[in-house]
Amino acid sequence: MAQTVLNKGISEIDLGYYPGTLLLHGMAELAMVKKDSSDLNYEINLFRKFETGEIKGHGSFISYQYGGSGVPYMVWKKNTKDLRSQMSEGAKRMFDEQKRSSEGILVPPWVKKGKDQVFIDVAFAVTPYLLYTGLDLKNEEYIETAIHETTELFRILEDRKTGLLHQGRGFQGVGKISEDNWSRGNGWGAFALATLVRDLPESHPRRGEIEELAKQFFSAAIKFQNKEGLWHQEMTDSTSYVETSGSGLILFGLGIMLETGLLNQAFMDNFTLGLRGYTSYIGSDGSVSHTCGGCLCPKNGTKEDYINHPWVYNDEHAFGPVVLAFSQAAKMGVKSITPLKNIGLYCITDSPETPRTYVCTARESDIAWENDRIAYRVFGPTVRDKVGNGIDVWAKSVDYPVLDKWYRLNNEGKDYHVDRGEGSDFYSAGKQMGCGGIALWVNGKPHPPKTFDTYKIVRNQNDKLVFELNYNTWDTPGIELKEQKIIEMVMGTNLFKVTSTIESEKDTEITLAIGLTTFGKQKVHPDKKNGVLSVWEAIDPINGNLGTAIIVNPDQVKDFVSYSGNEFVLVRVQTNKSFTYYAGAGWEKTQHFDNAVNWQNYIKKQVKNITF
């Protein structure tokens, strides 16, 4: 399990960023369990790439530039001497140059002056790196700083009601501590504390203090373990989703507590239960589900704000915790486990025929999404010179997810423009509007933005998806504009909802053109009274007919126009004020639409249920 997830993670994520260095630390733990010289040499060569610049270490802490905590761990464990100078330079620079809080906690350079911001995540970046470097070099200052980083963060961020940790201080106001018991935040604390418990020498004067703190923390964490042996996004709220990265890090620490004898062996059942439950979220190809995306004291820092922070499939934080937890199990002599449910039960790889809504990134920066009826895609900045801001349609004839599968097959040379019984990408958005792209309309001409610049996945659950796109690159005559676009989609519909805000320096009325790309054989149906522009078109003899539509607030409709292969509805919009529209497509090779009449009737029915 650990090796499969490790392989997937290495192929998926940026090893130079902190989730990558966590994965590499997990790889070091696994290599030492396996005692395979080829694995150790592979790891050492990967770490060397940080020094040569082949892997660009980057992020908030200097330790990331030097490969993270796996480097000093490997050196201290006598697996290599070649990385010692790399390790030493990283430690010296971080010790001397890293910014510190008023309590002497090493913090990122970007924390705001006067707010004294700290957060538990930083224990992961500092404690193991300086601990192992200090142990190898016999540098007491490094060891003391490693201890101080974690114990001081626990002192500041401890929730005295639960015994768990809050994530941060100072992000909602000076001295204000977030209200959460966030799973991965507690996982970061568990990881740092566990390394101290395991590897701080027995003779160290603060050893007893560390042991007592660890006993208190892991005993508290066990109280919130669910029936699957895992922990929820908000650990105190069992209605929030199971969160796998925090669960894996806590399991890793729990295993160390059992290994060192600091927890009663009766808790071994808790450890193995967690491993058994974890398997449902880990696919046979190493994919990992239900991992919270990047999260730092969101919004007001309430429990609800953390609960609403979405999980992401194969998020960059997903892989390292799995490798750590299962490597620790192997180290403890756990030979095998019986999955609590099915392996990969919640992963698309192993439950491919379960209908769901799903949003994913692809080809470095595209965003694609689907439900049980249809799929769409928008293009990102890495392909900006080839495409536009239009919305692509992927017509599918099955109700289960196809995005990951089609991308994978395409990478294997099996073109997703060919229908293999599930549908295909036969609709070509290119540099056009596609299905619902927008443009500023000035002097009888559309002026669309470029591809989106940034995105944020807000919700990615089986019943609903929500994500945000920001278009900051827009050549417009006489006015500077940006767009924030929020797209939502639920099950059982061919339409997605768009909430758009066009930003400008001044509040003013503009005319926007929302478009549908056509291919020369379209039948166009403008309906000003109901705010509808719909098209039914014979795409080609093989793929048949496709319907597309836009539904806007009728009060905003100005006109309908055709321009250069696109049909547009022109709408009046106030800048800096959000407005809503719906767009979507329907394919005749499904059970829902076999002719133009059915498509028109479907759109008319949807209009009655839509509010703006």
KETORPA-624444 format. One record per residue (C-alpha): x, y, z. Coordinates in steps of 0.2 Angstrom, whole numbers, padded with zeros to 4 digits, always signed. Last residue first. Example, Ala and Ser with C-alpha at 12.3 -4.5 7.8 and 13.67 -1.06 7.14 Angstrom:
BEGIN
+0068-0005+0036+0062-0022+0039
// end
This chain:
BEGIN
-0159+0174-0053-0171+0160-0050-0173+0145-0061-0187+0132-0060-0198+0138-0074-0183+0141-0085-0178+0122-0083-0195+0117-0091-0192+0128-0106-0175+0121-0108-0181+0103-0107-0195+0107-0120-0182+0114-0132-0171+0099-0130-0185+0087-0133-0191+0096-0148-0173+0096-0156-0172+0077-0155-0166+0062-0146-0163+0071-0129-0164+0062-0112-0159+0044-0115-0143+0049-0122-0136+0049-0140-0145+0066-0143-0132+0076-0133-0137+0090-0121-0128+0105-0117-0127+0118-0103-0128+0136-0098-0135+0146-0083-0134+0164-0079-0131+0174-0063-0126+0192-0059-0113+0199-0047-0110+0218-0044-0093+0226-0047-0098+0231-0064-0117+0232-0068-0122+0221-0082-0134+0223-0097-0135+0207-0108-0131+0202-0126-0136+0184-0130-0123+0178-0143-0122+0165-0157-0104+0161-0161-0096+0157-0178-0089+0174-0182-0103+0185-0174-0122+0182-0172-0133+0193-0162-0146+0193-0149-0152+0208-0140-0152+0218-0123-0157+0205-0111-0155+0210-0093-0173+0209-0087-0174+0192-0095-0162+0185-0082-0151+0173-0092-0152+0156-0099-0139+0149-0111-0142+0134-0122-0133+0120-0131-0141+0105-0140-0130+0092-0149-0134+0081-0164-0125+0067-0172-0108+0060-0167-0104+0051-0183-0113+0061-0196-0107+0078-0189-0112+0092-0178-0130+0092-0182-0135+0107-0172-0149+0112-0159-0146+0130-0152-0154+0139-0137-0154+0157-0132-0166+0160-0117-0170+0175-0107-0188+0170-0105-0196+0185-0115-0181+0187-0126-0182+0169-0133-0168+0166-0147-0169+0149-0155-0155+0145-0167-0155+0130-0178-0136+0126-0182-0128+0118-0197-0113+0130-0198-0102+0124-0183-0109+0134-0169-0101+0141-0153-0113+0148-0140-0110+0164-0132-0113+0176-0118-0110+0194-0124-0108+0207-0110-0114+0225-0111-0107+0237-0098-0115+0248-0084-0104+0256-0073-0096+0255-0055-0079+0262-0056-0062+0253-0055-0068+0238-0063-0073+0220-0058-0085+0209-0068-0094+0197-0055-0100+0181-0062-0112+0168-0054-0113+0153-0066-0125+0139-0064-0122+0122-0073-0135+0114-0084-0137+0096-0090-0146+0091-0074-0148+0076-0063-0134+0079-0051-0128+0096-0046-0117+0110-0054-0109+0126-0048-0098+0138-0056-0091+0154-0048-0083+0167-0060-0073+0181-0055-0069+0193-0069-0057+0207-0072-0060+0223-0082-0050+0238-0087-0060+0250-0098-0057+0259-0115-0055+0244-0126-0054+0228-0117-0039+0216-0117-0042+0204-0102-0030+0195-0091-0037+0194-0074-0049+0180-0076-0052+0171-0059-0061+0155-0058-0070+0148-0043-0077+0130-0040-0093+0122-0034-0098+0104-0035-0113+0095-0029-0120+0078-0025-0104+0067-0024-0094+0081-0016-0081+0093-0023-0084+0110-0015-0074+0126-0016-0061+0122-0029-0051+0137-0032-0044+0144-0048-0031+0156-0055-0027+0164-0072-0042+0159-0083-0040+0159-0101-0039+0176-0110-0054+0188-0108-0066+0190-0123-0069+0206-0133-0084+0204-0144-0088+0216-0158-0102+0227-0163-0094+0243-0156-0091+0235-0139-0097+0219-0132-0086+0212-0117-0085+0193-0119-0092+0178-0110-0091+0159-0112-0107+0149-0111-0105+0134-0121-0090+0136-0132-0085+0155-0134-0072+0152-0147-0053+0150-0146-0054+0132-0147-0072+0126-0141-0072+0110-0152-0086+0098-0148-0081+0080-0152-0075+0076-0134-0082+0059-0133-0096+0047-0128-0096+0031-0117-0096+0018-0130-0078+0020-0137-0082+0037-0145-0066+0045-0152-0061+0063-0147-0054+0055-0131-0039+0049-0141-0031+0032-0135-0013+0036-0135-0009+0031-0117-0011+0049-0112-0028+0050-0120-0033+0034-0110-0028+0043-0094-0038+0059-0099-0053+0048-0103-0052+0039-0087-0050+0054-0076-0065+0063-0084-0077+0048-0086-0088+0048-0071-0103+0037-0071-0120+0041-0079-0116+0035-0097-0119+0043-0114-0105+0057-0112-0104+0073-0122-0088+0083-0117-0092+0101-0119-0079+0115-0119-0082+0132-0111-0074+0146-0120-0060+0157-0112-0048+0155-0127-0036+0142-0134-0019+0139-0141-0008+0153-0134-0017+0151-0117-0012+0133-0115-0002+0135-0099-0015+0148-0093-0030+0137-0090-0044+0130-0101-0061+0126-0096-0070+0109-0097-0087+0102-0097-0095+0085-0094-0113+0078-0095-0127+0067-0088-0121+0060-0071-0111+0075-0066-0096+0083-0074-0081+0095-0071-0065+0099-0080-0052+0113-0075-0037+0115-0086-0020+0119-0077-0007+0106-0078-0015+0095-0091-0030+0091-0079-0038+0098-0064-0054+0090-0057-0072+0093-0053-0084+0078-0049-0103+0076-0047-0107+0058-0044-0113+0042-0052-0104+0026-0046-0098+0016-0061-0079+0020-0058-0078+0013-0040-0060+0007-0040-0052+0022-0049-0065+0034-0044-0060+0032-0026-0072+0030-0012-0072+0011-0011-0054+0010-0015-0051-0006-0005-0068-0013+0000-0074-0011+0018-0064-0014+0034-0049-0020+0024-0041-0035+0032-0023-0030+0037-0006-0038+0034+0011-0041+0041+0010-0028+0055+0028-0030+0061+0030-0012+0069+0040-0006+0054+0026-0012+0042+0014-0002+0052+0025+0013+0052+0027+0012+0033+0008+0011+0032+0006+0027+0041+0020+0037+0033+0016+0032+0015-0002+0036+0018+0002+0053+0026+0014+0057+0011+0001+0054-0002-0014+0066+0001-0006+0083+0003-0005+0086-0016-0023+0082-0018-0027+0066-0026-0046+0069-0025-0050+0086-0016-0059+0089+0000-0068+0105+0002-0067+0119+0015-0085+0119+0022-0081+0110+0038-0066+0122+0041-0078+0137+0039-0091+0129+0050-0078+0126+0064-0074+0145+0064-0058+0153+0057-0067+0168+0051-0063+0166+0033-0051+0151+0032-0037+0148+0045-0025+0141+0033-0031+0127+0021-0024+0119+0006-0036+0106+0000-0043+0093+0012-0040+0075+0007-0056+0064+0004-0048+0052-0009-0031+0045-0013-0025+0037-0029-0012+0024-0027-0018+0014-0043-0028+0002-0032-0037+0017-0024-0035+0023-0006-0050+0029+0003-0057+0012+0007-0040+0007+0013-0040+0020+0027-0053+0010+0037-0041-0005+0039-0027+0006+0043-0037+0015+0056-0043-0001+0064-0025-0007+0065-0021+0008+0076-0036+0008+0086-0033-0011+0090-0016-0007+0095-0023+0004+0108-0023-0011+0120-0004-0010+0119-0005+0004+0131+0003+0020+0125+0021+0026+0128+0028+0009+0123+0039+0016+0110+0031+0006+0096+0014+0011+0103+0017+0030+0103+0026+0028+0086+0010+0019+0079-0001+0034+0085+0011+0046+0077+0009+0038+0060-0010+0036+0063-0011+0055+0067-0002+0058+0050-0014+0047+0041-0030+0054+0048-0024+0072+0045-0021+0067+0027-0037+0057+0025-0051+0068+0030-0068+0060+0034-0082+0072+0030-0091+0083+0043-0105+0075+0052-0094+0068+0065-0090+0085+0071-0076+0085+0084-0062+0081+0072-0067+0095+0060-0061+0086+0044-0066+0070+0052-0054+0057+0059-0051+0038+0055-0053+0022+0064-0068+0017+0053-0080+0019+0068-0073+0036+0071-0058+0042+0081-0062+0057+0092-0057+0050+0109-0041+0043+0101-0035+0061+0098-0036+0065+0117-0025+0050+0121-0013+0056+0107-0012+0073+0115-0010+0069+0133+0003+0055+0130+0013+0066+0118+0014+0080+0131+0019+0068+0144+0033+0061+0133+0039+0078+0128+0040+0084+0146+0050+0068+0151+0062+0070+0137+0066+0088+0142+0083+0084+0151+0089+0073+0136+0095+0056+0142+0082+0046+0133+0088+0054+0117+0075+0063+0106+0071+0050+0092+0054+0043+0095+0045+0055+0105+0053+0070+0096+0047+0062+0079+0030+0059+0086+0028+0077+0091+0032+0084+0074+0020+0071+0065+0006+0073+0078+0006+0092+0077+0005+0091+0058-0009+0079+0060-0018+0091+0072-0018+0104+0058-0023+0090+0046-0038+0086+0056-0044+0103+0060-0050+0106+0078-0056+0123+0074-0060+0140+0083-0045+0149+0076-0035+0159+0089-0036+0178+0090-0021+0187+0096-0022+0201+0084-0036+0197+0072-0043+0184+0061-0026+0177+0055-0018+0180+0072-0017+0163+0079-0018+0146+0070-0023+0128+0068-0032+0124+0085-0026+0109+0093-0033+0094+0103-0035+0092+0121-0054+0094+0119-0058+0108+0131-0041+0115+0133-0039+0117+0115-0020+0119+0113-0014+0132+0101-0002+0142+0112+0005+0128+0122+0006+0116+0107+0015+0129+0097+0027+0131+0111+0030+0113+0113+0033+0111+0094+0045+0125+0090+0054+0123+0107+0059+0105+0104+0066+0109+0087+0075+0125+0094+0082+0114+0108+0089+0102+0096+0096+0115+0084+0105+0124+0099+0111+0107+0105+0122+0104+0090+0128+0086+0090+0130+0087+0071+0119+0071+0069+0107+0075+0083+0106+0093+0078+0102+0089+0060+0089+0076+0065+0081+0088+0077+0083+0103+0066+0073+0095+0051+0061+0086+0062+0055+0101+0071+0055+0115+0058+0044+0111+0043+0032+0100+0052+0030+0112+0067+0026+0125+0054+0008+0117+0051+0003+0122+0069+0001+0141+0065+0008+0157+0070+0004+0175+0067+0011+0189+0077-0002+0201+0070+0010+0216+0071+0019+0212+0055+0010+0200+0044+0017+0183+0040+0025+0182+0023+0043+0177+0029+0036+0160+0036+0038+0156+0054+0051+0150+0066+0044+0151+0084+0054+0163+0095+0040+0168+0106+0038+0185+0098+0037+0175+0081+0052+0171+0071+0058+0174+0053+0071+0162+0046+0088+0168+0043+0100+0161+0056+0092+0144+0060+0085+0142+0043+0102+0146+0035+0111+0135+0047+0099+0120+0045+0099+0121+0026+0118+0122+0025+0120+0107+0037+0108+0096+0027+0117+0100+0010+0134+0097+0018+0128+0080+0026+0120+0074+0010+0134+0063+0004+0136+0055+0021+0123+0042+0018+0112+0029+0026+0119+0033+0043+0102+0036+0051+0107+0054+0055+0110+0057+0036+0094+0049+0031+0084+0059+0044+0094+0075+0039+0088+0073+0021+0070+0067+0025+0067+0083+0035+0065+0094+0019+0074+0093+0003+0086+0107+0004+0075+0121-0002+0061+0115+0009+0072+0118+0024+0072+0137+0020+0053+0138+0024+0039+0146+0016+0039+0138-0001+0052+0131-0013+0064+0117-0017+0067+0117-0036+0071+0099-0041+0085+0098-0054+0093+0112-0044+0109+0103-0041+0106+0103-0022+0088+0099-0023+0093+0085-0035+0103+0077-0022+0088+0072-0012+0082+0062-0027+0098+0053-0028+0097+0049-0010+0080+0042-0012+0085+0031-0027+0100+0025-0017+0089+0020-0003+0077+0011-0014+0091+0001-0023+0099-0003-0006+0083-0012+0000+0081-0011+0019+0062-0012+0017+0059-0003+0033+0073+0010+0029+0066+0013+0012+0048+0016+0019+0054+0029+0032+0064+0038+0018+0049+0037+0007+0038+0045+0020+0051+0059+0021+0050+0061+0003+0031+0062+0004+0033+0076+0017+0045+0085+0005+0032+0084-0009+0019+0091+0002+0031+0105+0006+0035+0110-0012+0050+0103-0021+0042+0086-0025+0029+0094-0035+0015+0081-0036+0008+0067-0047+0021+0055-0053+0030+0055-0036+0013+0053-0027+0007+0038-0038+0024+0029-0034+0022+0033-0015+0004+0027-0015+0009+0010-0023+0024+0009-0011+0014+0012+0005+0000+0000+0000
// end
